[in-house]
Amino acid sequence: MHLHEVFLEKVHQTVDLLEVFICLLIPVFLIKAVVDYFALGQLLWRDYAVLFVQSVGGFIVAFLLIDLVEVIHDFRSR
């Protein structure tokens, strides 16, 4: 297999993990919204959106770097 084929396979695995991450992240944000509503009397939609984008973006960047390092390591070890 070529380097880009192995990398694309790893990226597909990361996308599957991202789906699970988002499914687990949404209930956390809903609970945070309920707590904020009862504690502060308001919902902070913009803050939630920024935190969500940062969480998902950090996940993507971290796993792409991990995938890239793993693919290069596997490719060199052959």
Buried (B, 14 or more C-beta within 10 A) or exposed (E): EEEEEBBBEBBEEBEEEBEEBEEEBEEEBEEBBEEBEEEEEEEBEEEBEEBBEEBBEEBBEEBBEEBEEEBEEBEEEE
